[in-house]
Amino acid sequence: MNDQADREECDTHRAAQEALARDILARDRRHVWHPFTQHGTEAEPLLIAAARGASLYDAEGREILDLISSWWTCTHGHSHAALNQALAEQAARFEHVMFAGFTHQPAVDLASALAQLLPGDLSRVFFSDDGSTSVEVALKIASQYWTNRGEARRRVFISFDGGYHGDTLGAMSVGRGSGFFNLFRNMMCQVAVLPFPYTFEGDDAAEDREKGALIALEDRLQNGTHDVAALIIEPMLQGAGGMRMCRPEFLKRLVELAQSAGVLVIFDEVATGFGRTGTLFAMQQAGVVPDLVCLSKGLTAGYMPMAVTVARDRVFEAFLGQDFDKALPHGHSFTANPLACAVALRSLMLFAEEDTLSRIARIAARHRAMLGELRAREDVVRPRLLGSILAFDLKGEASYQSAQSQALKGWFLSHGLNIRPLGPTVYLMPPYCITDAELDRAYAGLTAGLDQMDR
């Protein structure tokens, strides 16, 4: 009798949960506008009820390996005990305070920690709320830097073909080479777009493409730097542009050319920061120090929306004066939110406590072994690897949301894998806590998905 009562209770609970899920999805259809979504054609979103480690769990309890780290934000894993504790402890103290005219320990501690971890004199930390905004801040700083120095004519930015820096107006402008923002070209600021010398495994023409890109930069600089405010680049990896990778030698020469010509250099490390490329920051692989760096995504381990733009001392000093005209007139209501700062600081500590870079090296080694299998496939071109990121292109594919890439995404989800192709580009970027067994499952699913597409 007790067993029957337990079964009835379970059935009642399950029915209630199913009814709740249907209600949530119905209200989602009625009221929610999702990002990067064509609501006229796209399937119903997947309702997530929980997340732990490298996995998401839907409303029915089905496990889905989060192999793109929830848009590259999750680092140490979902619902990490130490990060949960840091968030709760800070919430018990206070949740937020305006940051103009006030300060607090979580923000100061985080700024100090970032200054110690970043190379050179990247030591002045300006807080904002997401990657796109951190780029906006960098562009405004670069522009006003020259105005404050009496060179207001410097208004042009140099960016790269395929680069993506976010969806706000300035970020769209320097990301015009990605092709995502053609509808808004009449709103954009002045940008010169240079070729990006992407490379991959077995590429014999990388050096020639690098020479071409550097010549293009030299030509632009030789024609006069009087109008150039800054150069912006995603170091080592163009993320949304298709996981396109470049070599550290190119990045080093690029920065040397720009800085020797007196042009400010901005590194957009929103996607590449906090271990994704194998080092804590991608710039470390090239041994260079930009004038400004933008950080977000992994900054709070995927917990809270927050970003920073970090400047070198000489850039900050150009904003000092006796009146407000030289100050940076930028900020938002949740600048340096204490909850986000507390989680970000605890996340930085975990890199040492959990030897996270060694975990990333293990993932890279496993990816390296998988790369050989991918190179042998006739349907795969341009296989590539950088840190925790494994990527390749589907042969013959081109458009961002082609029928084949959409079908492949759906197949992966139906088999418990969150893999979201960027048009022709298929990639894995897992949380650093992923186990060898979970990687085995990811590789097997990746291969099976490609096999079924070939039938």
C-alpha positions, 0 to 999 in steps of 0.5 A, a space after each residue: 500500500 505504501 509503494 502504491 501511495 509513493 507511486 501516486 505521489 510521484 505521478 502527481 508530482 510529475 504531472 505538476 512539473 509537466 504542467 508547470 513546464 507547459 505553462 512556462 513555455 506558453 508564456 515564453 512564446 507569448 512574451 519573450 524575444 530571444 537573442 539571435 532567433 528568428 521566431 517565425 521559424 525556430 523551434 521551441 526553446 529548451 527549458 532548463 531547470 538545473 545545471 551542475 558541473 559541465 551539464 545542463 538538465 532540462 525540465 524532464 531531468 535529461 542531461 545535456 553536456 554544455 560543450 560551448 560553456 553557455 556562450 563561452 561564459 562558464 569556466 569552473 563549472 555550473 553551480 560551483 560550491 565555492 562560487 555559490 558560497 561567495 555569492 551568498 556571503 556577499 548578498 548577506 552583507 549588501 547587494 549593491 551600492 552606486 559606484 560614483 562617489 562610493 567604493 567597496 572592498 569586493 570591487 577594490 579587491 577584484 581590481 587589484 587582483 586583475 592588475 596583478 595578473 595582467 602584464 605590464 602596467 595594465 592597472 586601471 580598471 573601469 567596470 561595466 556590465 557586459 562584453 559589448 559595453 566593455 568595448 564601447 568603453 574602450 572605444 570612448 576612452 581611445 577617442 577621448 584620450 586623443 581629444 584630451 591630448 589636443 588631437 581631436 581629429 583622431 576618430 578612425 578605428 582599425 579593425 579586422 575582417 571577420 571580427 566581432 566585438 558585440 552588438 552595441 553601436 560602437 562595437 558593431 562599427 568595429 565588428 562590421 567585418 563580421 557581416 552581422 551588422 549590414 542593416 546598421 551601416 549608416 549608423 556606424 562610426 569610421 572604421 578601416 577593416 584589414 584582412 585577418 590572417 586566420 590559420 589552421 592545422 596543416 596550413 601552408 599559407 599562414 605566413 603569406 596571409 600574415 605578410 598581407 595583413 601586416 602590409 595592409 596595416 603598414 600602408 594605412 599607417 604610412 598614409 597618415 596616422 593623424 586620423 587613427 584613434 586605435 586598432 582593435 583585435 580579438 587576440 589569437 581567436 575571432 570567436 563569433 567570426 567562426 573560431 578563426 585563429 591566428 599565430 602569436 608571431 603575427 599578433 606580436 608584430 601587429 602590436 609593435 607596428 601599431 604602437 611604434 606609430 603611436 596608435 593605441 591598441 585595444 585587445 578584446 579578450 571578452 572571449 579569449 580571457 580566463 584560460 580559453 586559449 590555454 593561458 590566462 590571457 591570450 596576450 601572454 602567448 604573444 608577449 605584448 601589452 595592449 593599451 586597453 583590454 576588454 574582459 567579460 564572459 569568464 570574468 565571473 565564471 558565468 555567474 553574473 553579467 559584468 565586464 571591465 576595461 583595463 587601461 595602462 597608466 599613461 592612458 588613465 593619466 590623460 583623463 586627469 585635470 582640474 575640471 570635469 571636461 577631461 573626465 570619462 563621462 560613462 557609467 551605469 546603475 550597476 557599475 562594479 556590482 558587489 555580488 558580481 565582484 565577489 564571484 569574480 574574485 573567488 573565480 580568480 582564486 579557483 584558478 590557483 586552487 584547482 590548478 585550472 590551467 593544467 585542466 585546460 592543458 589536459 582538455 587541449 591534449 584530448 582535443 589534439 588526439 581528436 584532431 587526428 580523427 577529424 583530419 581524416 574525414 572528407 567532410 571536414 576542412 580547416 581543423 584547428 585547436 587553441 587551448 580548450 577550443 577545438 574547431 573545424 569547418 563543414 566542407 561546402 558550408 557557408 551561411 551562418 544559419 544554413 539548413 545543415 548547421 541548424 539540423 546538426 545543432 538539433 541533432 546534437 541537442 536531441 542526443 544530449 549535447 549543447 553544440 551550436 555550430 556557427 554556420 559552417 564552423 563546428 566547435 567545442 569549448 567546454 567548461 574546464 571541469 569536464 571529465 575524460 569520460 564526458 569528453 569521450 561522450 562529446 567526441 563520440 556524439 560529434 562523430 555520430 552527428 557528422 556521420 548521420 549528416 553524410 547519409 
